[in-house]
Amino acid sequence: MNKILTAAQDSPLLAEINITPFTDVLLVLLIVFMLLAALLTPPGFERTFANPGRPTAATVFQRVIVTIDRHGRIAVSGKTVSVAGLYAAMSRAGSRAHVSLLADAHAPYGLALRVLDAAKLSGISDVAFVTQ
């Protein structure tokens, strides 16, 4: 009985992995996902930046500061108003106004919602919550 040795039996085992094709596939997938993320961005995430040389209409706005104290008193730009007066003040401010809402931590939550509702009904989309 003659034992026939093949080339695979003569050489020791080589345990090496070629990762070049794997890296190529990962890079292609990365590019595909980056393109899909750019194409599927939901509306509202786009931001237009103003040209520093020219002022644009978007940079001109009226600032409205609304404060709510712990007892539920509402003040718009320093003048105490009722809830109906809040809606009137927001509609007078116009849709290009910027509303800053400063509410006490113990203020009634419903009044903060009233401010947001008044801003929405007036067409104001720029509302900020100010914290201290």
Protein Blocks (a to p, Z undefined) as FASTA:
>chain_A
ZZdddfklmpccdddddfklmmmmmmmmmmmmmmmmmmmpcehjaccdddfkbccfklpc
cdddddddfkopaceehiacdfklmmmmmmmnopmbccdddddfkbcfklmmmmmmmmmm
nopabdcdddZZ
